[in-house]
Amino acid sequence: MPDQQALLRDAMQRLQLTRDAFADRIGVTRRALDGWLLPEDSKQHRAMPALVARVIEQFGGAAPNEAQPSDLRARITRPNKPHLLSVDVFERESVEDLLRVAKQMEPIARRQKVSRVLEGAVLGNLFFEPSTRTRVSFGAAFCRLGGSVCDTTGFTFSSMAKGESIEDTSRVISGYVDAIVVRHPEVGSVARFASATHVPVINGGDGPGEHPTQALLDLYTLQQEFERLGKSIDGAHVAMVGDLRHGRTVHSLIRLLSLYRNLRFSFVAPASLEMPPELVALARERGHRVTEATTFKEGLKKPDVLYATRIQKERMVGEGLETYPASFRVDREAVAKYCAEHTVLMHPLPRDSTPGANDLAADLDRDPRLAIFRQTDAGIPVRMAVFAVLLGVDHLVARSLRDAHWISPERLGPRDIRR
């Protein structure tokens, strides 16, 4: 029998069903299905009965003659506006569907398989604010699907320095490329850019506003980490610490996590850098428990996830920068005191690694709970999934795969697990 996780995921993808709908379709409980989908080394893993496997293979496991286009693009975009500007477009069902597409991309992201479904397509990477990992990972994701990339960085090197409007720039670039990623320091600027084009636009970060693909890769990472631990996101305790006022990554992530059930959120930040009140209200309106605190001692109670954010120096002026307390340094001592053995440690990066910096400390680098590089790696399959869905080729990926012929390392870093 094929690997049961692969069989189940493939069937759900082909039938375009959520876990709840798929469980109903095959006549089992959602709890049973969740147990079958867990890794074999999980304590809650259960073997799927052979009879169920045969039923799935009959109607869901066999490949159809023609792969059918997914309706996911239509569910997360509007007609003639195939953009991803905010995570607000997602419901739990659609975000989980997108993450299933990302899972399909893993063999490509791990350099085991090659796909050319975007061969001939060109991405415009327009970054009007400094970036390394976001810009490069978007470009790498597009290239790994067979496309090519045109980059521009900074206002100095764009016609905006000559007074050109965002809308004019948008229309001009749309004549050159097939998809556009925009990062801009002003909230709402990427939406303005997208309003002037029918070419897919992805928000790569708009000031302290949103960063939707970062939130998606964070959620994907969390899903992977929890599966490894035999846990569910539903009911989890998530602590977010640091500069929560300016951190667009946590602004988007709180919106996505709020789609799940019965979460407990702990927002821990200095008095001037709290989570925006509208996001606190959103979490509470969706039935989650929220506590706010100004110290680790008060706010960190052995969470399932500790998501640390750096101080956003580029968005702060005056006294705010000088009064950022040293007690917000997340180091080995703090983690030992306030976290559990299972706590997943996350950070969107970059982190300030200078000695004494009030950020995620380098003395945690050998801690197996540290997931920051698994996070950055997750950016490739997730952004590949976004491109594939917005450009309407996600249904073609599985049948396009062929073996990669070059040699790639089993571990990307000396302390990484085998890939």
C-alpha positions in Angstrom: 0.0 0.0 0.0 1.3 3.5 -0.8 2.4 5.7 2.2 -0.9 6.5 3.9 -0.1 10.2 4.4 0.8 10.6 0.7 -2.3 8.6 -0.3 -4.6 10.8 1.9 -3.2 14.1 0.9 -3.2 13.2 -2.8 -6.8 12.2 -2.6 -7.9 15.4 -0.8 -6.0 17.5 -3.3 -7.5 15.7 -6.3 -11.0 15.9 -4.9 -10.4 19.5 -3.6 -11.9 18.7 -0.2 -11.1 20.0 3.2 -10.3 17.5 6.0 -13.8 17.8 7.4 -15.4 17.2 4.0 -13.0 14.4 3.1 -13.7 12.6 6.4 -17.4 12.8 5.6 -16.8 11.5 2.1 -15.0 8.4 3.3 -17.3 7.9 6.3 -14.9 8.4 9.2 -14.5 10.9 12.0 -12.2 13.9 11.6 -10.3 12.7 14.7 -9.5 9.4 12.9 -8.4 11.2 9.8 -6.1 13.5 11.8 -4.5 10.4 13.4 -3.8 8.8 10.1 -2.2 12.0 8.8 0.3 12.3 11.7 3.9 11.2 11.2 4.6 7.6 12.1 6.8 8.6 15.0 4.0 10.6 16.7 2.4 9.0 19.7 -1.0 9.9 18.3 -0.3 8.3 14.9 -2.7 5.6 13.9 -2.5 3.1 11.0 -5.2 3.4 8.4 -7.3 0.2 7.8 -6.6 -1.5 4.5 -10.3 -1.3 3.6 -10.3 2.5 3.9 -7.2 2.7 1.8 -8.9 0.6 -1.0 -12.0 2.9 -0.9 -9.7 6.0 -1.2 -7.8 4.5 -4.1 -11.0 3.7 -6.0 -12.3 7.2 -6.1 -9.5 9.5 -5.0 -6.1 8.0 -5.3 -6.0 7.2 -9.0 -4.7 10.0 -11.2 -7.3 11.3 -13.7 -6.5 11.5 -17.4 -6.4 15.2 -17.2 -5.5 17.3 -14.2 -8.3 19.8 -13.4 -7.7 23.4 -12.5 -8.2 24.3 -8.9 -10.8 26.8 -7.7 -8.4 28.1 -5.0 -7.4 31.1 -7.1 -11.1 32.1 -7.4 -11.6 31.7 -3.7 -8.8 34.0 -2.6 -9.0 36.7 -5.3 -11.5 38.8 -7.2 -12.2 38.8 -10.9 -9.4 40.6 -12.8 -7.7 41.2 -9.5 -5.5 38.1 -8.9 -3.5 39.7 -6.1 -2.4 38.6 -2.6 -2.3 41.8 -0.6 -3.6 40.7 2.8 -4.2 37.5 4.7 -7.8 38.7 5.2 -8.7 37.0 2.0 -8.3 33.6 3.6 -10.7 31.4 5.5 -9.4 28.3 7.3 -10.3 26.0 4.5 -8.6 28.1 1.8 -5.4 28.7 3.8 -5.1 24.9 4.5 -5.7 24.3 0.8 -2.8 26.6 0.0 -0.5 24.9 2.5 -1.4 21.6 0.9 -0.1 23.0 -2.4 3.0 24.1 -0.6 3.5 20.6 0.7 3.4 19.4 -3.0 6.3 21.8 -3.7 8.6 20.2 -1.0 10.5 17.9 -3.4 11.3 20.9 -5.6 12.3 23.1 -2.7 14.5 20.3 -1.4 16.2 20.1 -4.8 15.1 16.5 -5.4 12.6 17.3 -8.2 12.4 19.9 -11.0 9.3 21.5 -12.5 9.0 23.9 -15.5 5.3 24.9 -15.2 6.3 28.6 -15.2 8.8 28.3 -18.1 8.7 31.6 -20.1 7.0 33.6 -17.3 8.9 36.6 -15.8 8.6 37.9 -12.2 9.2 41.6 -11.4 10.7 41.9 -7.9 10.2 45.6 -6.9 11.7 46.2 -3.5 11.6 49.9 -2.4 12.8 48.9 1.1 15.8 46.8 2.1 15.4 43.1 1.9 17.5 40.0 1.6 15.6 36.8 2.4 12.2 37.9 1.2 13.5 39.3 -2.1 15.8 36.3 -2.8 13.3 33.7 -1.7 10.6 35.1 -4.0 13.0 35.1 -6.8 14.2 31.5 -6.1 10.7 30.2 -5.7 9.7 31.6 -9.1 12.9 30.2 -10.7 12.3 26.8 -9.2 9.1 26.6 -11.2 10.9 27.5 -14.4 10.4 31.2 -14.5 12.9 34.1 -14.6 13.3 37.2 -12.5 13.9 40.9 -13.0 15.0 42.7 -9.8 15.0 46.4 -8.7 15.8 47.7 -5.3 15.4 51.1 -3.7 13.8 54.4 -4.8 17.1 55.7 -6.1 17.1 53.1 -8.9 13.5 53.6 -9.9 11.6 56.2 -11.8 9.7 57.1 -8.6 12.8 59.2 -7.8 11.8 61.3 -10.8 8.3 61.8 -9.5 6.5 58.9 -11.2 3.4 57.8 -9.5 2.9 54.3 -8.0 0.0 53.8 -10.5 2.1 54.7 -13.5 4.9 52.5 -12.4 2.5 49.6 -11.9 1.1 50.0 -15.4 4.5 50.2 -17.0 5.9 47.2 -15.2 2.8 45.2 -16.1 3.8 45.4 -19.7 7.1 43.6 -19.0 6.3 40.8 -16.5 3.7 38.2 -15.6 3.7 38.6 -11.8 5.0 41.3 -9.5 6.2 41.3 -5.9 6.2 44.8 -4.2 7.8 45.9 -0.9 7.2 49.5 0.1 7.7 51.4 3.3 4.2 52.9 3.4 1.1 51.1 4.5 -1.4 50.7 1.7 1.1 51.5 -1.0 1.1 47.9 -2.4 -2.7 48.0 -2.7 -2.4 51.3 -4.7 0.1 49.5 -7.0 -2.2 46.6 -7.4 -5.2 48.8 -8.2 -3.6 49.8 -11.5 -3.0 46.3 -12.9 -4.6 43.0 -13.7 -1.2 41.2 -13.4 -0.9 39.3 -10.1 0.7 41.5 -7.4 1.9 40.0 -4.1 2.5 42.2 -1.0 6.1 41.7 0.1 5.6 44.0 3.0 4.1 47.5 3.3 5.6 49.4 6.2 4.1 48.3 9.5 1.1 47.0 7.7 1.1 43.4 6.5 3.4 40.7 5.2 1.0 37.9 4.0 3.5 35.4 2.7 5.6 35.6 5.8 2.5 34.8 7.8 1.8 31.9 5.5 5.3 30.4 5.8 5.1 30.9 9.6 1.8 29.0 9.7 3.3 26.3 7.5 6.3 26.0 9.8 4.1 25.8 12.8 2.0 23.2 11.2 5.1 21.1 10.4 6.6 21.5 13.9 3.3 20.6 15.6 2.9 17.5 13.3 6.4 16.4 14.4 5.3 16.9 18.0 2.0 15.1 17.6 0.0 18.3 18.4 -2.6 20.5 16.7 -2.7 24.3 16.2 -6.2 24.2 17.6 -5.9 24.9 21.3 -2.3 26.0 21.2 -0.7 28.6 23.4 1.1 31.2 21.3 3.3 33.9 22.8 4.4 36.8 20.7 7.1 39.0 22.3 9.0 42.2 21.3 8.1 45.0 19.1 4.5 44.1 18.4 3.4 47.5 17.3 5.6 47.8 14.3 6.1 44.1 13.4 4.1 43.5 10.3 4.9 39.8 10.5 2.9 39.3 13.7 0.1 41.5 12.4 -0.5 39.1 9.6 0.2 36.0 11.6 -2.4 36.9 14.3 -5.0 37.2 11.6 -4.3 33.7 10.2 -4.0 32.0 13.6 -7.3 33.5 14.6 -8.9 31.3 12.0 -8.2 28.3 14.2 -10.0 27.2 17.4 -9.6 27.9 21.1 -6.1 29.5 21.0 -4.5 31.2 23.9 -2.5 34.3 22.9 0.1 36.0 25.1 1.3 39.4 23.8 4.3 40.5 25.6 5.8 44.0 24.7 7.1 47.2 26.3 4.3 49.7 27.1 4.9 51.7 23.9 5.2 48.8 21.6 2.0 46.8 22.3 0.0 44.8 19.7 -2.4 47.2 17.9 -5.7 47.1 19.8 -7.7 46.2 16.7 -5.8 43.0 16.4 -6.2 42.2 20.0 -10.0 42.8 19.5 -10.0 40.6 16.4 -8.5 37.6 18.3 -11.0 38.0 21.2 -14.0 38.4 18.8 -13.1 35.1 17.2 -13.3 33.4 20.6 -9.6 33.2 21.7 -8.2 34.0 25.1 -5.8 37.0 25.1 -3.5 38.3 27.8 -1.2 41.3 27.4 1.9 41.9 29.5 4.9 44.1 29.7 7.4 41.5 31.2 8.4 37.9 30.5 7.6 37.0 34.1 4.1 38.2 33.8 3.3 37.0 30.3 5.3 33.9 29.5 3.8 30.7 31.0 5.4 27.8 29.2 3.8 28.5 25.7 3.7 26.0 22.9 5.2 28.7 20.6 7.4 31.7 21.4 7.5 34.0 18.4 10.1 36.8 19.0 10.4 39.9 16.9 13.2 42.4 16.6 12.9 46.0 17.4 11.9 47.8 14.2 14.5 50.5 14.4 13.7 51.8 11.0 10.2 52.6 12.0 11.0 54.3 15.4 12.0 57.8 16.3 12.9 59.6 19.5 12.7 58.0 22.9 11.1 54.7 21.8 14.5 53.3 20.6 16.3 54.4 23.8 13.8 52.9 26.2 13.6 49.4 24.7 14.3 47.3 27.8 17.2 44.8 28.0 14.8 42.3 29.7 13.3 41.6 26.2 16.4 39.6 25.2 15.3 36.0 24.3 18.4 34.0 25.3 19.1 30.6 26.8 18.5 31.8 30.4 15.1 33.3 29.5 14.0 30.2 27.5 15.0 27.9 30.4 13.0 30.0 32.8 9.9 30.7 30.8 9.5 28.0 28.1 8.7 24.3 28.1 10.6 21.4 26.6 8.3 21.4 23.7 8.1 25.2 23.0 8.8 26.0 19.4 11.1 29.1 19.1 10.4 31.3 16.0 11.6 34.6 14.6 10.9 36.2 11.2 14.5 37.3 10.9 16.7 39.2 10.5 17.8 39.1 14.1 20.3 41.4 15.7 23.1 39.1 16.6 25.5 41.7 18.0 26.6 40.9 21.6 24.1 42.2 24.1 21.4 43.0 21.5 17.8 42.8 22.8 16.7 40.1 20.3 16.8 36.4 19.9 20.3 35.4 21.1 22.8 33.3 19.3 23.4 31.2 22.4 20.1 29.4 21.4 21.6 28.2 18.1 22.2 24.7 19.2 18.7 24.3 20.8 16.7 21.8 18.8 13.5 23.9 19.6 14.9 26.7 17.5 12.9 26.7 14.2 14.2 29.9 12.6 16.0 28.3 9.7 13.3 25.8 9.1 11.1 28.9 8.9 13.3 30.5 6.2 13.5 27.3 4.3 9.6 27.1 4.3 9.5 30.4 2.4 10.4 28.5 -0.9 7.5 26.0 -1.0 5.0 28.5 0.3 5.9 31.2 -2.2 6.0 28.6 -5.0 2.5 27.7 -4.0 1.4 31.3 -4.1 2.8 31.8 -7.5 1.3 28.5 -8.8 -2.1 29.4 -7.5 -2.2 33.0 -8.7 -0.9 32.1 -12.1 -3.3 29.1 -12.4 -0.8 26.2 -12.7 -1.0 24.5 -9.3 -2.9 21.6 -10.8 -0.1 20.9 -13.3 2.8 20.7 -10.8 2.4 17.0 -9.7 2.5 15.7 -13.2 5.4 18.0 -14.3 7.9 16.7 -11.8 11.2 15.1 -13.0 14.4 14.2 -11.1 17.0 16.8 -10.3 20.4 15.8 -11.6 22.8 18.0 -9.6 24.3 17.2 -6.2 22.9 19.0 -3.2 23.9 18.6 0.4 22.0 16.4 2.8 22.2 19.2 5.4 22.1 22.9 4.4 23.8 23.9 7.7 26.1 21.9 10.0 23.4 21.6 12.7 20.4 20.9 10.4 18.6 17.6 10.3 18.9 15.5 7.2 16.7 16.8 4.4 
